[in-house]
């Protein structure tokens, strides 16, 4: 299982904070790595394969954090919602489960992270 860590610090100016992170995965007849600094790149996955990415989330204040994915119905968040304490670190995983009949190509979506101060 391939695991990448993305360090994300959530600063709260208002009661709500929205962060949008681009997601990208390629489906092909070979496996490849995706390395970049813009969003989460799952790399290249075989049809029928699975891949996971993990990121660490650190908040400055107590918050309820909710995760949504749009555009990639085969990508899941390991925790839909967390309650974070100040300066604590929470690990959250993203899992892509590629159907064995999925067409080869590049698929893109977005991860929405909505944080509300408690």
Buried (B, 14 or more C-beta within 10 A) or exposed (E): EBEBEBEBEBEBEEEEBEEEBBBBBBBBEEEEEBEEEEBBBBBBBBBEBBBBBBBEBBBEBEBEBBBEBEEBEBBBBEEEEBEBEEEEEBEBBBBBBBEEEBEEEEBEBBBBBBBEBE
